[in-house]
Amino acid sequence: MTTIEITTIEPLRHREAMRLQTDELQYTLAMLRSLDGPEWSAATDCPAWNLQAMYQHVLGACESGASMRENIHQLRRARAFRKQQGGPLEAALSAVQVRERRDLSPAQIVEQLAAIAPKTVRGRSRTPRFLRNHAKLAVDGPVYETWKLGYLIDTIYLRDLWMHRVDLSHALNRPLVLNTDHDGRIVADVVAEWARRHGKPFALELTGPAGGTYAHENDSPGAEHLSMDAVEFCRTLAGRVPANGLLTVVVPF
């Protein structure tokens, strides 16, 4: 397998990210339509969420992406929630999304997600380039930093949706359908950001359909050599699995 030098991985472009989000929504819906009633109650790696609550959150995020009015509504409710309960704004936003959709049945969640999915991608696609590149927002968890709006729209929303499909597979011990062009591209982008964040030499072999072999200055003394499943690599960086060494470097999802 060819080793990919980490500096050669192109960042996600807006149009590519929208295509990946379109496909990821369809993969998600296919999995959700295969669930039976009791499976929606399965616990997930997200604290306090079963599958039904997790996809109430996903639906809320998609509805926010499809409508500026809904986006503003959710942010206002989230800020009020955080003022009362404390914690990161991201957690407050997720809590609001779940709370406001708690009466939806699994069938309604799937129906509404299928209806809103194309509107979500269309809404995010139409965000002006100037705003994507220049509007910024402060983030207070799991990392504390400032993001460009484009990073949130193109990268974080895609990773969040993808990781929840991983959570779904893990919760039910179901095989995850993966392919190189889609999942491999998402994983490669995660690897590239992880490498930028720690800035140290390494060699990384990720196995499975979404995997690849990556390196940066791997002949340097002290370079860390890692080998693991590609999905488990991402679960580890996202805090789903205990980590050590360079794997303790957080990459936001």
Secondary structure, 3 states (H helix, E strand, C coil): CCEEEHHHCCCCCHHHHHHHHHHHHHHHHHHHHCCCHHHHHCECCCCCCEHHHHHHHHHHHHHHHHCHHHHHHHHHHHHHHHHHHCCCHHHHHHHHHHHCCCCCCHHHHHHHHHHHHHHHHHHHHCCCHHHHHHCEEEEECCCEEEEEHHHHHHHHHHHHHHHHHHHHHHHHCCCCCCCHHHHHHHHHHHHHHHHHHHCCCEEEEEECCCCEEEEECCCCCCCEEEEEEHHHHHHHHCCCCCCCHHHHCCCCC
